[in-house]
């Protein structure tokens, strides 16, 4: 089961030249561009955040912090969507932040750039202005493998929120989520996105996953992005949110027969499922 929005850590390998001596498509490709084309779609995610926030709080959210933001594609789209919106992107890795600053934020008008703050920082240590929404998407928070680490992060997210703020994270699972597998999908631009579940450890509930990119000339970028995660369950995430101080949690289930996520407390298990989990301050 392939997550719709994998996270952003990497090592890259590709064949440098074709048999005819020309540079391969893989060697000329930018893995961050490929990632955006293959798996990122900020507008529906922003629309979902606003729908849930308005339903829960009766108003539109204006300020947003994207933790583990990498290239800050979502944070930039948030600020771009309305002149009243501001965004903060936080990530500890300087490479995707620098790429995002140059290739995502810089092309935007100055008024949009002024509403976006990018911070190179550890999300467990960053202290910025309070916001309406904190988001940890692309399953990025799954890097926290111990309960005390996860609760500590959720507590930092809680502290970052205004008094009526909401915390959003996403999660995947299902009967096939723990089975080593490889899935591929053709993408615009003449390349193939490949999601690999390489290994699962049932004792620790840890998974190792990779993204590869393949091209029509036979070249590829192997392990363009690699993820070493603990696959937490929905009840565990909800319990940790409450332990961190949130007064309530919501589960929004991705149905197979509808376009919109639905608020739910009971579902049949599936080979693969996706949910948003919301912490209510």
C-alpha positions as CSV (number, residue, x, y, z in Angstrom):
1,X,0.0,0.0,0.0
2,X,1.6,3.2,-1.1
3,X,1.2,6.4,1.0
4,X,-0.1,9.3,-1.0
5,X,2.4,11.8,0.5
6,X,5.7,10.1,1.5
7,X,8.2,12.2,3.4
8,X,11.5,13.7,2.4
9,X,14.8,12.2,3.3
10,X,17.2,11.0,0.7
11,X,20.2,9.4,-0.9
12,X,20.5,9.2,-4.7
13,X,22.0,6.8,-7.2
14,X,21.6,6.9,-10.9
15,X,23.4,5.6,-14.1
16,X,25.4,8.6,-15.4
17,X,25.2,7.9,-19.2
18,X,23.3,5.8,-21.7
19,X,24.9,3.2,-23.9
20,X,25.3,5.9,-26.6
21,X,27.2,8.1,-24.2
22,X,24.5,10.7,-23.6
23,X,23.6,11.8,-20.1
24,X,20.7,9.8,-18.7
25,X,17.4,11.3,-17.8
26,X,18.0,10.2,-14.2
27,X,21.3,12.0,-14.1
28,X,19.6,15.2,-15.3
29,X,16.6,15.0,-13.0
30,X,16.0,16.9,-9.8
31,X,14.6,14.6,-7.2
32,X,12.7,17.4,-5.4
33,X,10.9,18.3,-8.6
34,X,10.0,14.6,-9.2
35,X,8.7,14.4,-5.6
36,X,6.5,17.4,-6.1
37,X,5.1,16.1,-9.4
38,X,4.6,12.5,-8.1
39,X,3.1,12.9,-4.6
40,X,2.4,16.5,-3.5
41,X,-0.9,18.4,-4.1
42,X,-1.2,21.2,-1.5
43,X,-4.6,22.7,-2.6
44,X,-6.8,19.7,-1.5
45,X,-4.9,19.4,1.7
46,X,-5.3,23.1,2.5
47,X,-9.0,22.9,1.6
48,X,-9.4,19.9,4.0
49,X,-7.6,21.8,6.9
50,X,-9.9,24.8,6.4
51,X,-13.0,22.6,6.2
52,X,-12.2,20.9,9.5
53,X,-11.1,24.1,11.2
54,X,-14.2,25.9,10.3
55,X,-16.4,23.0,11.3
56,X,-14.6,22.8,14.7
57,X,-14.0,26.5,15.4
58,X,-16.5,28.3,13.3
59,X,-14.0,30.5,11.5
60,X,-11.2,30.3,8.9
61,X,-7.7,29.5,9.9
62,X,-5.1,32.2,9.0
63,X,-1.8,31.1,10.5
64,X,-0.1,27.8,9.8
65,X,3.1,26.0,10.8
66,X,4.4,23.1,8.7
67,X,6.7,20.9,10.8
68,X,9.2,18.7,8.9
69,X,8.4,21.1,6.0
70,X,11.4,20.1,3.7
71,X,10.9,22.3,0.6
72,X,8.0,24.1,2.3
73,X,5.7,23.5,-0.7
74,X,2.6,23.3,1.5
75,X,3.6,26.3,3.7
76,X,4.1,28.4,0.6
77,X,0.8,27.3,-1.0
78,X,-0.9,28.2,2.3
79,X,0.3,31.8,2.3
80,X,-0.3,32.1,-1.5
81,X,-3.9,31.2,-1.1
82,X,-5.0,34.3,0.7
83,X,-3.4,37.7,1.6
84,X,-4.5,37.3,5.2
85,X,-2.6,34.0,5.6
86,X,0.8,33.5,7.1
87,X,3.0,30.4,7.2
88,X,6.0,29.0,9.0
89,X,8.1,26.1,7.7
90,X,10.3,24.2,10.1
91,X,12.9,21.6,9.2
92,X,16.2,20.5,10.6
93,X,17.7,19.6,7.2
94,X,19.3,22.5,5.4
95,X,19.3,20.9,1.9
96,X,15.5,20.8,1.2
97,X,15.0,24.1,3.0
98,X,17.6,25.8,0.7
99,X,16.0,24.1,-2.4
100,X,12.6,25.3,-1.3
101,X,13.7,28.8,-0.7
102,X,15.2,29.0,-4.2
103,X,12.7,27.0,-6.2
104,X,9.4,27.2,-4.3
105,X,9.3,30.5,-2.4
106,X,11.6,32.8,-4.5
107,X,9.4,32.6,-7.6
108,X,6.4,33.9,-5.7
109,X,5.5,37.6,-5.5
110,X,7.2,39.6,-2.7
111,X,4.0,39.9,-0.8
112,X,3.7,36.1,-0.6
113,X,7.3,35.7,0.3
114,X,6.8,38.2,3.2
115,X,4.1,36.0,4.7
116,X,6.3,32.9,4.8
117,X,9.0,32.2,7.4
118,X,11.4,29.3,6.9
119,X,13.3,28.1,10.0
120,X,16.1,25.6,10.1
121,X,15.4,24.1,13.5
122,X,14.6,20.9,15.4
123,X,10.8,20.7,15.8
124,X,11.4,19.6,19.5
125,X,13.2,22.9,20.1
126,X,11.7,25.5,17.8
127,X,9.8,28.3,19.6
128,X,8.0,30.6,17.2
129,X,4.8,32.6,17.2
130,X,1.6,30.8,18.1
131,X,-0.5,29.7,15.1
132,X,-4.0,28.5,14.3
133,X,-2.8,25.2,12.8
134,X,0.3,23.0,13.2
135,X,0.7,20.3,10.6
136,X,3.0,17.2,10.5
137,X,2.2,15.7,7.2
138,X,3.8,13.2,4.9
139,X,4.0,10.8,7.9
140,X,7.1,12.7,8.9
141,X,6.5,12.4,12.7
142,X,6.8,8.6,12.4
143,X,10.6,9.2,12.8
144,X,9.8,9.3,16.6
145,X,9.9,5.6,17.6
146,X,9.6,5.9,21.3
147,X,6.4,7.0,23.1
148,X,8.1,9.6,25.2
149,X,9.6,11.2,22.1
150,X,6.3,11.2,20.3
151,X,4.5,12.7,23.3
152,X,7.3,15.4,23.6
153,X,6.7,16.4,20.0
154,X,2.9,16.5,20.4
155,X,3.4,18.7,23.5
156,X,5.6,21.1,21.5
157,X,2.9,21.3,18.8
158,X,0.3,21.9,21.5
159,X,2.4,24.8,22.9
160,X,2.7,26.3,19.5
161,X,-1.1,26.6,19.0
162,X,-3.3,29.5,19.8
163,X,-6.0,28.7,22.4
164,X,-8.4,27.4,19.8
165,X,-5.8,25.9,17.5
166,X,-5.8,22.5,15.9
167,X,-3.0,20.0,15.2
168,X,-3.1,17.8,12.1
169,X,-1.2,14.7,11.2
170,X,-1.7,11.9,8.7
171,X,-1.3,8.1,9.1
172,X,-1.5,5.1,6.9
173,X,-2.1,1.4,7.7
174,X,-4.1,-1.6,6.7
175,X,-3.5,-5.3,6.2
176,X,-0.9,-4.7,3.4
177,X,0.9,-1.9,5.1
178,X,3.3,-4.2,6.9
179,X,4.0,-6.5,3.9
180,X,7.2,-5.9,1.9
181,X,6.1,-4.8,-1.6
182,X,6.8,-2.6,-4.5
183,X,4.2,-0.4,-6.3
184,X,4.7,1.9,-9.3
185,X,2.8,4.7,-11.0
186,X,3.4,6.6,-14.2
187,X,3.6,10.4,-13.7
188,X,3.4,13.4,-15.9
189,X,6.9,14.3,-17.3
190,X,7.8,10.8,-18.5
191,X,8.9,9.1,-15.3
192,X,7.7,6.4,-13.0
193,X,7.2,6.8,-9.3
194,X,8.1,3.6,-7.3
195,X,7.1,3.1,-3.7
196,X,8.9,0.2,-1.9
197,X,8.2,-1.3,1.5
198,X,11.6,-2.9,1.9
199,X,11.4,-4.3,5.4
200,X,9.1,-4.7,8.4
201,X,10.1,-5.6,12.0
202,X,7.0,-6.8,13.9
203,X,8.7,-6.7,17.3
204,X,9.3,-3.0,17.1
205,X,6.5,-2.2,14.5
206,X,9.2,-0.5,12.4
207,X,9.2,-0.2,8.6
208,X,11.9,0.8,6.1
209,X,10.6,2.3,2.8
210,X,12.1,3.9,-0.3
211,X,11.0,6.0,-3.2
212,X,12.7,5.3,-6.5
213,X,12.2,7.1,-9.9
214,X,12.5,5.3,-13.2
215,X,12.8,6.9,-16.7
216,X,12.0,5.9,-20.2
217,X,15.6,5.6,-21.2
218,X,16.1,2.8,-18.6
219,X,17.9,4.9,-16.1
220,X,16.7,5.3,-12.5
221,X,17.3,7.1,-9.3
222,X,17.4,4.4,-6.6
223,X,16.5,5.3,-3.1
224,X,15.9,8.9,-3.9
225,X,14.1,9.2,-0.6
226,X,14.4,6.7,2.3
227,X,12.2,6.4,5.4
228,X,12.9,4.6,8.6
229,X,9.7,4.8,10.6
230,X,7.7,3.3,13.4
231,X,4.2,2.5,12.2
232,X,2.1,3.8,15.1
233,X,-1.6,2.8,15.3
234,X,-4.5,5.2,15.4
235,X,-5.3,4.6,19.1
236,X,-1.7,5.1,20.0
237,X,-1.5,8.5,18.2
238,X,-4.8,9.6,19.9
239,X,-3.6,8.5,23.3
240,X,-0.3,10.3,22.9
241,X,-2.1,13.5,21.8
242,X,-4.3,13.4,24.9
243,X,-1.2,12.8,27.1
244,X,0.4,15.8,25.5
245,X,-2.4,18.0,26.6
246,X,-5.0,18.0,23.8
247,X,-8.5,17.9,25.2
248,X,-10.0,15.9,22.3
249,X,-9.0,14.1,19.0
250,X,-10.7,13.5,15.7
251,X,-10.2,10.8,13.1
252,X,-11.0,11.6,9.5
253,X,-11.1,8.5,7.3
254,X,-10.4,8.4,3.6
255,X,-13.3,6.6,2.1
256,X,-13.0,4.6,-1.1
257,X,-16.3,5.6,-2.5
258,X,-16.3,9.4,-1.8
259,X,-14.1,12.4,-2.5
260,X,-14.0,13.8,1.0
261,X,-12.6,12.5,4.2
262,X,-15.3,11.8,6.8
263,X,-15.2,12.0,10.5
264,X,-15.5,8.5,11.9
265,X,-15.1,6.3,15.0
266,X,-15.7,2.9,13.4
267,X,-14.5,1.5,10.1
268,X,-13.8,-1.9,8.5
269,X,-10.1,-2.6,8.0
270,X,-8.8,-2.5,4.5
271,X,-5.7,-3.6,2.6
272,X,-4.6,0.0,2.7
273,X,-6.1,3.0,4.4
274,X,-5.3,6.7,5.1
275,X,-6.5,9.0,7.8
276,X,-6.0,12.5,9.2
277,X,-5.8,12.6,13.0
278,X,-6.6,16.0,14.6
279,X,-5.7,17.2,18.0
280,X,-8.1,19.7,19.5
281,X,-6.6,22.2,21.9
